[in-house]
Amino acid sequence: MTLKVTALIIESMLMTSIESVDDHDIEILTLCIENEALCMENAALKIKFRTITSLLQATQTVLENDI
């Protein structure tokens, strides 16, 4: 889920009375926030992977040209 969806869920919860918010709603919100954090972590890891792959390709090219 995106931050926008998470924000909409929070907004929806805020518009309801406190009595109608149950543990299930809180669990869903918690999972949405955790999911968003994992998506951001995944994006960062993808960038690192691409960087390492590029460096390996450059190193391979240099080694091939030196041989």
KOLGU-4560 file (N, C-alpha, C; in nm, 3 decimals, padded with zeros to 5 digits):
<recs>
<n_xx: 00.084 n_yy: -00.118 n_zz: 00.000 ca_xx: 00.000 ca_yy: 00.000 ca_zz: 00.000 c_xx: 00.088 c_yy: 00.124 c_zz: 00.000 mol: A seq: 1 type: MET>
<n_xx: 00.031 n_yy: 00.229 n_zz: -00.050 ca_xx: 00.106 ca_yy: 00.353 ca_zz: -00.054 c_xx: 00.075 c_yy: 00.436 c_zz: 00.070 mol: A seq: 2 type: THR>
<n_xx: 00.153 n_yy: 00.541 n_zz: 00.088 ca_xx: 00.127 ca_yy: 00.631 ca_zz: 00.200 c_xx: -00.011 c_yy: 00.693 c_zz: 00.189 mol: A seq: 3 type: LEU>
<n_xx: -00.055 n_yy: 00.717 n_zz: 00.064 ca_xx: -00.187 ca_yy: 00.777 ca_zz: 00.045 c_xx: -00.297 c_yy: 00.685 c_zz: 00.097 mol: A seq: 4 type: LYS>
<n_xx: -00.285 n_yy: 00.555 n_zz: 00.068 ca_xx: -00.385 ca_yy: 00.460 ca_zz: 00.116 c_xx: -00.381 c_yy: 00.453 c_zz: 00.268 mol: A seq: 5 type: VAL>
<n_xx: -00.260 n_yy: 00.449 n_zz: 00.325 ca_xx: -00.247 ca_yy: 00.447 ca_zz: 00.470 c_xx: -00.309 c_yy: 00.571 c_zz: 00.531 mol: A seq: 6 type: THR>
<n_xx: -00.285 n_yy: 00.686 n_zz: 00.470 ca_xx: -00.343 ca_yy: 00.811 ca_zz: 00.519 c_xx: -00.495 c_yy: 00.807 c_zz: 00.512 mol: A seq: 7 type: ALA>
<n_xx: -00.550 n_yy: 00.750 n_zz: 00.406 ca_xx: -00.696 ca_yy: 00.739 ca_zz: 00.393 c_xx: -00.754 c_yy: 00.649 c_zz: 00.502 mol: A seq: 8 type: LEU>
<n_xx: -00.683 n_yy: 00.542 n_zz: 00.533 ca_xx: -00.729 ca_yy: 00.453 ca_zz: 00.640 c_xx: -00.728 c_yy: 00.526 c_zz: 00.774 mol: A seq: 9 type: ILE>
<n_xx: -00.621 n_yy: 00.600 n_zz: 00.801 ca_xx: -00.613 ca_yy: 00.677 ca_zz: 00.925 c_xx: -00.725 c_yy: 00.780 c_zz: 00.930 mol: A seq: 10 type: ILE>
<n_xx: -00.746 n_yy: 00.851 n_zz: 00.820 ca_xx: -00.852 ca_yy: 00.951 ca_zz: 00.814 c_xx: -00.988 c_yy: 00.888 c_zz: 00.840 mol: A seq: 11 type: GLU>
<n_xx: -01.012 n_yy: 00.774 n_zz: 00.781 ca_xx: -01.138 ca_yy: 00.703 ca_zz: 00.801 c_xx: -01.157 c_yy: 00.665 c_zz: 00.947 mol: A seq: 12 type: SER>
<n_xx: -01.048 n_yy: 00.618 n_zz: 01.010 ca_xx: -01.056 ca_yy: 00.580 ca_zz: 01.151 c_xx: -01.083 c_yy: 00.702 c_zz: 01.239 mol: A seq: 13 type: MET>
<n_xx: -01.024 n_yy: 00.815 n_zz: 01.204 ca_xx: -01.042 ca_yy: 00.936 ca_zz: 01.284 c_xx: -01.184 c_yy: 00.990 c_zz: 01.273 mol: A seq: 14 type: LEU>
<n_xx: -01.250 n_yy: 00.965 n_zz: 01.159 ca_xx: -01.385 ca_yy: 01.015 ca_zz: 01.139 c_xx: -01.489 c_yy: 00.929 c_zz: 01.210 mol: A seq: 15 type: MET>
<n_xx: -01.450 n_yy: 00.809 n_zz: 01.253 ca_xx: -01.544 ca_yy: 00.724 ca_zz: 01.325 c_xx: -01.528 c_yy: 00.746 c_zz: 01.474 mol: A seq: 16 type: THR>
<n_xx: -01.626 n_yy: 00.705 n_zz: 01.548 ca_xx: -01.616 ca_yy: 00.722 ca_zz: 01.693 c_xx: -01.514 c_yy: 00.624 c_zz: 01.749 mol: A seq: 17 type: SER>
<n_xx: -01.457 n_yy: 00.660 n_zz: 01.860 ca_xx: -01.356 ca_yy: 00.576 ca_zz: 01.924 c_xx: -01.412 c_yy: 00.437 c_zz: 01.953 mol: A seq: 18 type: ILE>
<n_xx: -01.538 n_yy: 00.431 n_zz: 01.991 ca_xx: -01.599 ca_yy: 00.303 ca_zz: 02.027 c_xx: -01.603 c_yy: 00.206 c_zz: 01.909 mol: A seq: 19 type: GLU>
<n_xx: -01.611 n_yy: 00.259 n_zz: 01.787 ca_xx: -01.623 ca_yy: 00.171 ca_zz: 01.671 c_xx: -01.488 c_yy: 00.124 c_zz: 01.616 mol: A seq: 20 type: SER>
<n_xx: -01.378 n_yy: 00.179 n_zz: 01.668 ca_xx: -01.245 ca_yy: 00.134 ca_zz: 01.627 c_xx: -01.207 c_yy: 00.016 c_zz: 01.715 mol: A seq: 21 type: VAL>
<n_xx: -01.185 n_yy: -00.098 n_zz: 01.651 ca_xx: -01.152 ca_yy: -00.217 ca_zz: 01.729 c_xx: -01.009 c_yy: -00.263 c_zz: 01.702 mol: A seq: 22 type: ASP>
<n_xx: -00.972 n_yy: -00.372 n_zz: 01.765 ca_xx: -00.837 ca_yy: -00.425 ca_zz: 01.749 c_xx: -00.807 c_yy: -00.461 c_zz: 01.604 mol: A seq: 23 type: ASP>
<n_xx: -00.910 n_yy: -00.504 n_zz: 01.532 ca_xx: -00.891 ca_yy: -00.541 ca_zz: 01.391 c_xx: -00.849 c_yy: -00.419 c_zz: 01.310 mol: A seq: 24 type: HIS>
<n_xx: -00.915 n_yy: -00.306 n_zz: 01.333 ca_xx: -00.879 ca_yy: -00.182 ca_zz: 01.262 c_xx: -00.735 c_yy: -00.141 c_zz: 01.293 mol: A seq: 25 type: ASP>
<n_xx: -00.698 n_yy: -00.151 n_zz: 01.419 ca_xx: -00.563 ca_yy: -00.114 ca_zz: 01.460 c_xx: -00.460 c_yy: -00.208 c_zz: 01.397 mol: A seq: 26 type: ILE>
<n_xx: -00.495 n_yy: -00.336 n_zz: 01.391 ca_xx: -00.405 ca_yy: -00.434 ca_zz: 01.330 c_xx: -00.386 c_yy: -00.405 c_zz: 01.181 mol: A seq: 27 type: GLU>
<n_xx: -00.495 n_yy: -00.371 n_zz: 01.112 ca_xx: -00.487 ca_yy: -00.337 ca_zz: 00.970 c_xx: -00.398 c_yy: -00.215 c_zz: 00.950 mol: A seq: 28 type: ILE>
<n_xx: -00.417 n_yy: -00.113 n_zz: 01.031 ca_xx: -00.335 ca_yy: 00.008 ca_zz: 01.020 c_xx: -00.188 c_yy: -00.024 c_zz: 01.046 mol: A seq: 29 type: LEU>
<n_xx: -00.163 n_yy: -00.104 n_zz: 01.148 ca_xx: -00.025 ca_yy: -00.143 ca_zz: 01.179 c_xx: 00.038 c_yy: -00.217 c_zz: 01.062 mol: A seq: 30 type: THR>
<n_xx: -00.037 n_yy: -00.309 n_zz: 01.003 ca_xx: 00.015 ca_yy: -00.384 ca_zz: 00.888 c_xx: 00.040 c_yy: -00.292 c_zz: 00.768 mol: A seq: 31 type: LEU>
<n_xx: -00.046 n_yy: -00.193 n_zz: 00.749 ca_xx: -00.026 ca_yy: -00.098 ca_zz: 00.639 c_xx: 00.103 c_yy: -00.019 c_zz: 00.658 mol: A seq: 32 type: CYS>
<n_xx: 00.126 n_yy: 00.024 n_zz: 00.781 ca_xx: 00.247 ca_yy: 00.101 ca_zz: 00.810 c_xx: 00.371 c_yy: 00.014 c_zz: 00.793 mol: A seq: 33 type: ILE>
<n_xx: 00.365 n_yy: -00.110 n_zz: 00.844 ca_xx: 00.477 ca_yy: -00.202 ca_zz: 00.827 c_xx: 00.503 c_yy: -00.231 c_zz: 00.680 mol: A seq: 34 type: GLU>
<n_xx: 00.396 n_yy: -00.247 n_zz: 00.603 ca_xx: 00.409 ca_yy: -00.273 ca_zz: 00.460 c_xx: 00.477 c_yy: -00.155 c_zz: 00.390 mol: A seq: 35 type: ASN>
<n_xx: 00.438 n_yy: -00.036 n_zz: 00.425 ca_xx: 00.497 ca_yy: 00.083 ca_zz: 00.364 c_xx: 00.646 c_yy: 00.090 c_zz: 00.396 mol: A seq: 36 type: GLU>
<n_xx: 00.682 n_yy: 00.059 n_zz: 00.520 ca_xx: 00.824 ca_yy: 00.060 ca_zz: 00.559 c_xx: 00.902 c_yy: -00.045 c_zz: 00.480 mol: A seq: 37 type: ALA>
<n_xx: 00.843 n_yy: -00.163 n_zz: 00.462 ca_xx: 00.909 ca_yy: -00.268 ca_zz: 00.384 c_xx: 00.924 c_yy: -00.229 c_zz: 00.237 mol: A seq: 38 type: LEU>
<n_xx: 00.825 n_yy: -00.159 n_zz: 00.183 ca_xx: 00.833 ca_yy: -00.113 ca_zz: 00.044 c_xx: 00.949 c_yy: -00.014 c_zz: 00.027 mol: A seq: 39 type: CYS>
<n_xx: 00.965 n_yy: 00.076 n_zz: 00.125 ca_xx: 01.075 ca_yy: 00.172 ca_zz: 00.118 c_xx: 01.209 c_yy: 00.101 c_zz: 00.130 mol: A seq: 40 type: MET>
<n_xx: 01.216 n_yy: 00.003 n_zz: 00.221 ca_xx: 01.339 ca_yy: -00.074 ca_zz: 00.238 c_xx: 01.371 c_yy: -00.152 c_zz: 00.110 mol: A seq: 41 type: GLU>
<n_xx: 01.269 n_yy: -00.208 n_zz: 00.049 ca_xx: 01.286 ca_yy: -00.282 ca_zz: -00.076 c_xx: 01.340 c_yy: -00.191 c_zz: -00.187 mol: A seq: 42 type: ASN>
<n_xx: 01.287 n_yy: -00.071 n_zz: -00.195 ca_xx: 01.333 ca_yy: 00.024 ca_zz: -00.297 c_xx: 01.481 c_yy: 00.058 c_zz: -00.276 mol: A seq: 43 type: ALA>
<n_xx: 01.519 n_yy: 00.078 n_zz: -00.150 ca_xx: 01.659 ca_yy: 00.108 ca_zz: -00.120 c_xx: 01.750 c_yy: -00.009 c_zz: -00.156 mol: A seq: 44 type: ALA>
<n_xx: 01.704 n_yy: -00.130 n_zz: -00.128 ca_xx: 01.784 ca_yy: -00.249 ca_zz: -00.161 c_xx: 01.797 c_yy: -00.267 c_zz: -00.312 mol: A seq: 45 type: LEU>
<n_xx: 01.693 n_yy: -00.234 n_zz: -00.386 ca_xx: 01.700 ca_yy: -00.243 ca_zz: -00.532 c_xx: 01.806 c_yy: -00.149 c_zz: -00.587 mol: A seq: 46 type: LYS>
<n_xx: 01.811 n_yy: -00.028 n_zz: -00.531 ca_xx: 01.911 ca_yy: 00.070 ca_zz: -00.575 c_xx: 02.052 c_yy: 00.018 c_zz: -00.545 mol: A seq: 47 type: ILE>
<n_xx: 02.071 n_yy: -00.036 n_zz: -00.424 ca_xx: 02.202 ca_yy: -00.091 ca_zz: -00.388 c_xx: 02.240 c_yy: -00.206 c_zz: -00.481 mol: A seq: 48 type: LYS>
<n_xx: 02.144 n_yy: -00.293 n_zz: -00.511 ca_xx: 02.170 ca_yy: -00.406 ca_zz: -00.600 c_xx: 02.213 c_yy: -00.358 c_zz: -00.738 mol: A seq: 49 type: PHE>
<n_xx: 02.141 n_yy: -00.257 n_zz: -00.791 ca_xx: 02.176 ca_yy: -00.204 ca_zz: -00.923 c_xx: 02.316 c_yy: -00.142 c_zz: -00.923 mol: A seq: 50 type: ARG>
<n_xx: 02.349 n_yy: -00.073 n_zz: -00.814 ca_xx: 02.481 ca_yy: -00.011 ca_zz: -00.802 c_xx: 02.590 c_yy: -00.117 c_zz: -00.800 mol: A seq: 51 type: THR>
<n_xx: 02.570 n_yy: -00.221 n_zz: -00.719 ca_xx: 02.669 ca_yy: -00.329 ca_zz: -00.711 c_xx: 02.683 c_yy: -00.400 c_zz: -00.845 mol: A seq: 52 type: ILE>
<n_xx: 02.570 n_yy: -00.425 n_zz: -00.911 ca_xx: 02.573 ca_yy: -00.490 ca_zz: -01.043 c_xx: 02.651 c_yy: -00.406 c_zz: -01.143 mol: A seq: 53 type: THR>
<n_xx: 02.628 n_yy: -00.276 n_zz: -01.142 ca_xx: 02.701 ca_yy: -00.186 ca_zz: -01.234 c_xx: 02.851 c_yy: -00.188 c_zz: -01.205 mol: A seq: 54 type: SER>
<n_xx: 02.886 n_yy: -00.185 n_zz: -01.076 ca_xx: 03.028 ca_yy: -00.189 ca_zz: -01.040 c_xx: 03.093 c_yy: -00.321 c_zz: -01.082 mol: A seq: 55 type: LEU>
<n_xx: 03.021 n_yy: -00.430 n_zz: -01.065 ca_xx: 03.074 ca_yy: -00.560 ca_zz: -01.108 c_xx: 03.093 c_yy: -00.566 c_zz: -01.259 mol: A seq: 56 type: LEU>
<n_xx: 02.997 n_yy: -00.510 n_zz: -01.332 ca_xx: 03.009 ca_yy: -00.508 ca_zz: -01.479 c_xx: 03.128 c_yy: -00.423 c_zz: -01.522 mol: A seq: 57 type: GLN>
<n_xx: 03.146 n_yy: -00.309 n_zz: -01.455 ca_xx: 03.259 ca_yy: -00.222 ca_zz: -01.489 c_xx: 03.391 c_yy: -00.292 c_zz: -01.457 mol: A seq: 58 type: ALA>
<n_xx: 03.396 n_yy: -00.360 n_zz: -01.342 ca_xx: 03.517 ca_yy: -00.433 ca_zz: -01.304 c_xx: 03.547 c_yy: -00.544 c_zz: -01.404 mol: A seq: 59 type: THR>
<n_xx: 03.444 n_yy: -00.615 n_zz: -01.445 ca_xx: 03.461 ca_yy: -00.723 ca_zz: -01.543 c_xx: 03.516 c_yy: -00.668 c_zz: -01.675 mol: A seq: 60 type: GLN>
<n_xx: 03.464 n_yy: -00.554 n_zz: -01.717 ca_xx: 03.510 ca_yy: -00.492 ca_zz: -01.841 c_xx: 03.657 c_yy: -00.454 c_zz: -01.831 mol: A seq: 61 type: THR>
<n_xx: 03.696 n_yy: -00.395 n_zz: -01.718 ca_xx: 03.836 ca_yy: -00.356 ca_zz: -01.698 c_xx: 03.925 c_yy: -00.479 c_zz: -01.699 mol: A seq: 62 type: VAL>
<n_xx: 03.884 n_yy: -00.583 n_zz: -01.629 ca_xx: 03.964 ca_yy: -00.706 ca_zz: -01.624 c_xx: 03.977 c_yy: -00.770 c_zz: -01.762 mol: A seq: 63 type: LEU>
<n_xx: 03.870 n_yy: -00.770 n_zz: -01.838 ca_xx: 03.874 ca_yy: -00.829 ca_zz: -01.973 c_xx: 03.967 c_yy: -00.750 c_zz: -02.064 mol: A seq: 64 type: GLU>
<n_xx: 03.969 n_yy: -00.619 n_zz: -02.049 ca_xx: 04.054 ca_yy: -00.536 ca_zz: -02.134 c_xx: 04.201 c_yy: -00.546 c_zz: -02.095 mol: A seq: 65 type: ASN>
<n_xx: 04.230 n_yy: -00.577 n_zz: -01.969 ca_xx: 04.368 ca_yy: -00.589 ca_zz: -01.921 c_xx: 04.430 c_yy: -00.722 c_zz: -01.960 mol: A seq: 66 type: ASP>
<n_xx: 04.346 n_yy: -00.823 n_zz: -01.985 ca_xx: 04.398 ca_yy: -00.958 ca_zz: -02.013 c_xx: 04.444 c_yy: -00.970 c_zz: -02.156 mol: A seq: 67 type: ILE>
</recs>
